[in-house]
Amino acid sequence: MKKTVRFMAIAAPAALMLAACTPPNSGNVVSANQAQQAQTVNFGTVVSVQPVNVQGGNTAASVTGTIIGGIAGAALGNEIGGGLGNDLATGAGAVAGAAAGNAITNSATTVQSFEWTIRLESGQTISVIQASPTFSVGQRVQVIQSGSNTRLAAA
């Protein structure tokens, strides 16, 4: 029992440390804190578009993969040695397993997206990565900003 408690005390924090590394992607999904909040809207024209891959687009899957990998790695490391060596092997196994689980999940959750280059009416040029909706080069779009979030919508 004592060994299990020690195992979990090492494995859980190691797995959670690597769990929050996922970029956002979709322009037609907003967070709850953006609903019914004033957002800044600028207008611009699409000047170019290129496909990009966004890695780790599924936060829940990434967290799950990281945690499962961390627990599996800690379990394997826990089988090595005794005393302090066992503790170190368990911790190293947890970190390595969490990293591997995160990497595997991120590669499995890579999604196709687009990088939109927009020339704003102010003359400034910006780039926004989002999967949908899609636009054509030369199309006028809304650039909607709320805090650090930016998304595009048809004008």
Beta strands, then each sheet from edge to edge (+ up, - down):
strand 1: 40-54
strand 2: 111-120
strand 3: 125-130
strand 4: 140-146
strand 5: 149-154
sheet 1: 3+ 2- 1+ 4- 5+
end
